[in-house]
Amino acid sequence: MSNGPKPDAAKVRRDSLLQRNMLLSMRLNNSGNNENQQIGQLTSEKNNGNWRKTLGVPRKLSIRSSKVGSPITGKVNNTTHGNPNVNGKRYSPQHSPKLNLKSLSLKDFEIGKKLGKGKFGRVYCVRHKVTGFICAMKVMEKQEIMQYNVQKQFRREVEIQSSLNHQNLTKLYGYFHDDKRVYLLMEYLVNGELYKLLRAKGPLDDIFASHYVYQMADALDYMHQRNIIHRDVKPENILIGFDNTVKLTDFGWSIINPRGTKRKTMCGTLDYLSPELIASKEYDDKVDVWALGVLTFELVVNSPPFEEDSKELTSKRIVRGDLKFPNHISSDAQDLITKLLRHNSKDRISLREVKQHPWITKNRPFW
Ligand SMILES: Nc1ncnc2c1ncn2[C@@H]1O[C@H](COP(=O)(O)OP(=O)(O)OP(=O)(O)O)[C@@H](O)[C@H]1O
């Protein structure tokens, strides 16, 4: 991780305002509401499809028969980079207070603002009543999980995410469930999706973009060293915390892939698919390196490199390696993107080399 500059006064003010708003919105959302009723109402909405949807068979989820996930152990931490609690203490995102997951249930939490919805659930900002610990809670209906027969994928997602501990990967603290629902407790990323930032403020300048790309390269390097491929890197799956920290999330397509072995399952999001995935060939962790190339392009250009009006045309451009840069893209950025988007996966730049690329090192002092 970078040792970026200390946040300026305006940023500190903005961050603390955000924290205050967060607590306020939780209080407002909570007034007189029964948690179960509130979650029940919100989880009945339907999801709309869109172009940037993850492809592949419906996500496979499953519910463990035991009641709890991994225990949350950690310490109260007074760093400035944590989630606030009502007593004025802060908890580092990596270290939640000691919560005993074995006995946790929905009534232990105040349910705050809805942060978003995915295919299989809603995500809320929640506060643990006793400790004041604030985190994100993903709520999934068991009925839907069974209906789509996605138990196996869900179990894998939970196991992989809870085994990972890196500053640029969204931490999963653990989970519990009741008769109707499964509840995942995750680190809360206050500034939302990178995708939304791009739509509102994109394209990003080289300083911001290189900082984000460096963090994602570091996160993917960490995952690949543990033989895990993410398989769905895209701005929708990157969340922003304080101080421009970005964290990869959504491990629904992640897979453990022992070194030297290849995968065949077609998955991911079309704009981000590598040529080997489009051609339904065997692939390895280099599909994430390709996706990092697409991400880098999207950050500095504000649209993915092979975007076309139809899926067929996009696929053709990916396979042809039809990469064109607008004039304003710096030569260093172009060089890195070209090296990430090499058609032959073996020729792609390594994630370690990405972190030392001139586009990164020249911009790093300004992060
Ligand atoms: N830890 C978090 N902190 C803050 N916001 C979050 C967090 N996790 C998810 N969100 C918000 O909730 C939304 C829904 O997340 P969720 O993981 O359910 O679905 P998704 O990743 O959008 O889609 P999918 O169903 O394909 O996984 C996200 O788009 C994001 O805006």
PDBQT file of the ligand as one rigid body, heavy atoms in Angstrom, charges set to zero:
ROOT
HETATM    1  N1  LIG A 401     -19.028  -3.461   2.072  1.00  0.00    +0.000 N 
HETATM    2  C1  LIG A 401     -19.774  -2.535   1.477  1.00  0.00    +0.000 A 
HETATM    3  N2  LIG A 401     -19.709  -1.247   1.849  1.00  0.00    +0.000 NA
HETATM    4  C2  LIG A 401     -20.464  -0.313   1.222  1.00  0.00    +0.000 A 
HETATM    5  N3  LIG A 401     -21.326  -0.572   0.219  1.00  0.00    +0.000 NA
HETATM    6  C3  LIG A 401     -21.433  -1.839  -0.190  1.00  0.00    +0.000 A 
HETATM    7  C4  LIG A 401     -20.678  -2.883   0.409  1.00  0.00    +0.000 A 
HETATM    8  N4  LIG A 401     -20.982  -4.047  -0.217  1.00  0.00    +0.000 NA
HETATM    9  C5  LIG A 401     -21.882  -3.736  -1.155  1.00  0.00    +0.000 A 
HETATM   10  N5  LIG A 401     -22.172  -2.429  -1.149  1.00  0.00    +0.000 N 
HETATM   11  C6  LIG A 401     -23.122  -1.732  -2.020  1.00  0.00    +0.000 C 
HETATM   12  O1  LIG A 401     -24.239  -2.583  -2.202  1.00  0.00    +0.000 OA
HETATM   13  C7  LIG A 401     -24.414  -2.897  -3.585  1.00  0.00    +0.000 C 
HETATM   14  C8  LIG A 401     -24.886  -4.331  -3.710  1.00  0.00    +0.000 C 
HETATM   15  O2  LIG A 401     -23.832  -5.186  -3.356  1.00  0.00    +0.000 OA
HETATM   16  P1  LIG A 401     -23.876  -6.737  -3.639  1.00  0.00    +0.000 P 
HETATM   17  O3  LIG A 401     -22.573  -7.316  -3.235  1.00  0.00    +0.000 OA
HETATM   18  O4  LIG A 401     -25.103  -7.317  -3.053  1.00  0.00    +0.000 OA
HETATM   19  O5  LIG A 401     -24.163  -6.836  -5.149  1.00  0.00    +0.000 OA
HETATM   20  P2  LIG A 401     -23.361  -6.534  -6.458  1.00  0.00    +0.000 P 
HETATM   21  O6  LIG A 401     -21.909  -6.755  -6.240  1.00  0.00    +0.000 OA
HETATM   22  O7  LIG A 401     -23.733  -5.173  -6.966  1.00  0.00    +0.000 OA
HETATM   23  O8  LIG A 401     -24.003  -7.551  -7.439  1.00  0.00    +0.000 OA
HETATM   24  P3  LIG A 401     -23.943  -9.113  -7.477  1.00  0.00    +0.000 P 
HETATM   25  O9  LIG A 401     -25.276  -9.565  -7.094  1.00  0.00    +0.000 OA
HETATM   26  O10 LIG A 401     -23.581  -9.350  -8.890  1.00  0.00    +0.000 OA
HETATM   27  O11 LIG A 401     -22.885  -9.585  -6.536  1.00  0.00    +0.000 OA
HETATM   28  C9  LIG A 401     -23.061  -2.635  -4.222  1.00  0.00    +0.000 C 
HETATM   29  O12 LIG A 401     -23.204  -2.301  -5.566  1.00  0.00    +0.000 OA
HETATM   30  C10 LIG A 401     -22.509  -1.486  -3.389  1.00  0.00    +0.000 C 
HETATM   31  O13 LIG A 401     -22.962  -0.253  -3.892  1.00  0.00    +0.000 OA
ENDROOT
TORSDOF 0
